[in-house]
Amino acid sequence: MRRAGGALSVGRMIELDGLTKRFGGLTAVDHLSFQVRPGVVTGFLGPNGAGKSTTMRMVLDLDIPTAGTVRINGRHYRDLDEPLKHIGALLDAKAMHGGRSAYNNLLCLAQSNRIPERRVAEVLDIVGLTAVARKKVRGFSLGMGQRLGIASALLGDPEILMFDEPVNGLDPEGIHWIRNLMKKLAAEGRTIFVSSHLMSEMALTADHLIVIGQGRLLADTSMADFIHGNSRSYVRLRSPQQERLRDMLASAGLTAVVTGNGALEVDGTTAERLGELAAEHQLVLHELSAQRASLEEAFMRMTASAVEYHAHEPRWGESYEKS
């Protein structure tokens, strides 16, 4: 997918500087500054209402900032000649013309950006839609529509790609495909910026994270550092000789917390050290496992105060008067 004539140039990025967007009295994006760099998949996370979609729309000049700037390769989107050759984006797969075929939707985009017609067939093949290329888009399933939207983003063979919820509507095979596609594009030196609510999928895809809450930057860090800095890691132990195990831990200066299932949780050490201690004391272990938090747990901890709506567990058994 590289352009003819050699490798992609280095240093292509999206740059935000003090980006702000207000809708009346509501501040959707609040002095947001960060860079999205080439060569890695950058995940864009935040609770609902955090300002992710508005930020992405401002990158493409679909919303005009109240203050601050956003640049693509050092220029505003509106100043780019043939913009699809610089940045490809999937923000709303339903934006395609339902009365046109998949092929003709892409052909219109190609002609308006002086992209050769042969590229239409190439991207339809990449996303697996060759067999339905001449069918009208209004009959497409949600997953097919997503694939067509991804094809439109790839059409200009751009150095920067931006995806908002790209796995929406895709089946497991499709999710696996788009994950590997984004990694492949990043490995080619392209800049990949992707927003998703699926934490498990983001954990498998992203190398770097931008996290926002209530329009403000909360984190700009690697995936590993984000999880490490916003979660608890510990070792879980189970033994039929629990009292001896607790005495052994206390003598080693380690504090154990008893959980509901009778296991012990120990912070501040490694599973290897605990295994060696148990062997020295001839203690039988039924479980010795290092527990590391998931991206979802780390995300929930960091953004807890930035969530717009908090649901509560229903209190079953209570009676409620009908209004």
ZAMARGU-4260 file (C-alpha; in steps of 0.2 Angstrom, whole numbers, plus 5000, padded with zeros to 4 digits):
<rodrens>
0) 5000/5000/5000 | 5015/5012/4999 | 5015/5025/4985 | 5025/5022/4970 | 5041/5030/4971
5) 5048/5024/4988 | 5044/5024/5007 | 5033/5036/5016 | 5041/5052/5022 | 5045/5053/5041
10) 5037/5065/5053 | 5019/5066/5047 | 5008/5069/5061 | 4992/5077/5068 | 4996/5092/5080
15) 4983/5100/5092 | 4988/5116/5101 | 4976/5123/5113 | 4961/5117/5104 | 4945/5123/5111
20) 4927/5121/5105 | 4911/5128/5114 | 4893/5126/5109 | 4884/5140/5117 | 4888/5138/5136
25) 4895/5120/5134 | 4913/5118/5132 | 4915/5101/5122 | 4934/5103/5120 | 4945/5113/5132
30) 4962/5119/5128 | 4968/5102/5121 | 4986/5100/5115 | 4994/5084/5109 | 5003/5076/5094
35) 4998/5060/5085 | 5015/5053/5078 | 5019/5041/5064 | 5024/5023/5066 | 5012/5018/5080
40) 4994/5015/5082 | 4988/5029/5094 | 4972/5025/5103 | 4960/5040/5108 | 4950/5036/5124
45) 4937/5045/5134 | 4920/5043/5142 | 4904/5047/5132 | 4904/5066/5130 | 4922/5068/5133
50) 4924/5077/5116 | 4932/5063/5106 | 4921/5065/5090 | 4921/5084/5091 | 4940/5083/5091
55) 4941/5072/5076 | 4928/5083/5067 | 4939/5098/5070 | 4954/5089/5063 | 4944/5088/5047
60) 4937/5106/5048 | 4920/5099/5050 | 4918/5109/5066 | 4927/5125/5067 | 4937/5128/5083
65) 4932/5142/5095 | 4951/5144/5099 | 4967/5135/5096 | 4973/5126/5081 | 4974/5109/5073
70) 4986/5105/5059 | 4989/5090/5047 | 5007/5089/5041 | 5009/5107/5047 | 4994/5114/5038
75) 4975/5116/5041 | 4964/5103/5032 | 4956/5116/5022 | 4972/5121/5014 | 4977/5104/5008
80) 4977/5100/4990 | 4968/5084/4986 | 4966/5080/5005 | 4962/5062/5003 | 4980/5059/4998
85) 4986/5067/5015 | 4973/5060/5027 | 4959/5047/5026 | 4946/5046/5039 | 4931/5035/5044
90) 4920/5046/5056 | 4902/5040/5050 | 4901/5025/5038 | 4882/5030/5035 | 4888/5046/5026
95) 4889/5036/5009 | 4875/5039/4996 | 4863/5025/4998 | 4857/5026/4980 | 4874/5023/4973
100) 4884/5007/4972 | 4899/5005/4983 | 4910/5007/4967 | 4902/5023/4962 | 4903/5031/4979
105) 4921/5028/4979 | 4923/5034/4961 | 4916/5051/4965 | 4928/5053/4979 | 4942/5047/4968
110) 4938/5059/4954 | 4936/5074/4966 | 4954/5071/4972 | 4962/5066/4956 | 4965/5048/4961
115) 4966/5035/4947 | 4950/5025/4945 | 4960/5009/4947 | 4962/5013/4965 | 4944/5010/4968
120) 4945/4992/4964 | 4961/4990/4974 | 4953/4997/4990 | 4937/4987/4987 | 4948/4971/4986
125) 4958/4976/5002 | 4942/4978/5012 | 4933/4962/5005 | 4919/4971/4995 | 4924/4966/4977
130) 4909/4954/4976 | 4896/4968/4980 | 4905/4982/4972 | 4891/4986/4960 | 4877/4984/4973
135) 4868/4999/4980 | 4874/5004/4997 | 4857/5006/5005 | 4856/4987/5005 | 4872/4985/5015
140) 4873/4978/5032 | 4881/4988/5046 | 4897/4978/5044 | 4898/4980/5025 | 4895/4999/5028
145) 4910/5000/5039 | 4921/4991/5027 | 4916/5003/5013 | 4920/5018/5025 | 4937/5010/5028
150) 4939/5009/5009 | 4935/5027/5007 | 4949/5031/5020 | 4962/5021/5011 | 4957/5028/4994
155) 4970/5041/4993 | 4984/5030/5000 | 4987/5043/5014 | 5001/5045/5026 | 4988/5048/5040
160) 4973/5038/5044 | 4959/5042/5057 | 4946/5030/5062 | 4931/5033/5074 | 4924/5016/5081
165) 4931/5006/5066 | 4925/4989/5073 | 4907/4995/5074 | 4896/4981/5066 | 4910/4970/5061
170) 4910/4951/5065 | 4925/4943/5074 | 4934/4940/5057 | 4932/4958/5052 | 4938/4964/5069
175) 4953/4953/5068 | 4956/4960/5050 | 4955/4979/5054 | 4966/4976/5069 | 4980/4969/5059
180) 4977/4981/5045 | 4980/4996/5057 | 4996/4988/5064 | 5002/4985/5046 | 4999/5003/5041
185) 5008/5009/5057 | 5023/4997/5053 | 5024/5006/5036 | 5027/5022/5045 | 5010/5029/5044
190) 5001/5039/5057 | 4986/5029/5064 | 4973/5038/5076 | 4959/5027/5082 | 4944/5030/5094
195) 4935/5015/5101 | 4924/5011/5116 | 4930/4992/5116 | 4944/4992/5128 | 4948/4974/5125
200) 4951/4978/5107 | 4961/4994/5110 | 4972/4984/5122 | 4976/4973/5107 | 4978/4986/5094
205) 4985/5003/5102 | 5004/5006/5106 | 5001/5024/5113 | 4986/5032/5121 | 4978/5049/5122
210) 4965/5050/5135 | 4953/5064/5138 | 4939/5068/5150 | 4927/5083/5149 | 4936/5089/5135
215) 4953/5090/5144 | 4969/5080/5142 | 4971/5066/5155 | 4985/5056/5148 | 4997/5055/5134
220) 5007/5040/5136 | 5012/5022/5131 | 4999/5008/5133 | 5011/4999/5146 | 5014/5015/5156
225) 4996/5020/5156 | 4991/5003/5164 | 5005/5003/5176 | 5002/5020/5182 | 4983/5018/5184
230) 4981/5001/5191 | 4986/4989/5205 | 4997/4973/5202 | 4998/4960/5215 | 5001/4941/5217
235) 4987/4929/5222 | 4991/4914/5232 | 4981/4899/5238 | 4987/4885/5250 | 4979/4872/5261
240) 4992/4878/5274 | 4985/4896/5275 | 4991/4900/5293 | 5009/4894/5289 | 5008/4904/5273
245) 5003/4920/5282 | 5016/4918/5295 | 5029/4915/5282 | 5024/4931/5273 | 5024/4941/5289
250) 5041/4935/5293 | 5047/4941/5276 | 5039/4959/5279 | 5025/4956/5267 | 5007/4960/5270
255) 4993/4949/5264 | 4975/4953/5261 | 4963/4938/5263 | 4950/4938/5249 | 4932/4930/5249
260) 4938/4914/5241 | 4951/4911/5254 | 4966/4916/5243 | 4979/4929/5248 | 4983/4944/5239
265) 5001/4951/5241 | 5008/4968/5234 | 5025/4974/5233 | 5034/4958/5227 | 5035/4946/5212
270) 5027/4928/5210 | 5045/4922/5208 | 5050/4927/5225 | 5035/4921/5233 | 5037/4904/5225
275) 5055/4903/5231 | 5050/4907/5249 | 5036/4894/5249 | 5049/4881/5243 | 5061/4886/5256
280) 5047/4883/5270 | 5041/4868/5261 | 5023/4875/5259 | 5011/4868/5247 | 5004/4880/5235
285) 4988/4877/5225 | 4989/4894/5216 | 5003/4906/5213 | 4998/4919/5200 | 5003/4937/5195
290) 4988/4948/5193 | 4989/4963/5182 | 4975/4975/5178 | 4967/4977/5161 | 4966/4992/5151
295) 4948/4994/5155 | 4952/4994/5174 | 4965/5007/5172 | 4954/5017/5161 | 4939/5016/5173
300) 4951/5022/5187 | 4958/5037/5178 | 4941/5043/5171 | 4930/5040/5186 | 4928/5058/5190
305) 4926/5063/5171 | 4911/5052/5168 | 4895/5062/5163 | 4882/5050/5168 | 4884/5037/5183
310) 4872/5022/5183 | 4867/5014/5199 | 4863/4996/5204 | 4844/4994/5206 | 4839/4990/5224
315) 4828/4975/5221 | 4814/4972/5233 | 4809/4990/5236 | 4792/4996/5231 | 4790/5010/5219
320) 4774/5021/5218 | 4768/5023/5200 | 4767/5041/5195
</rodrens>
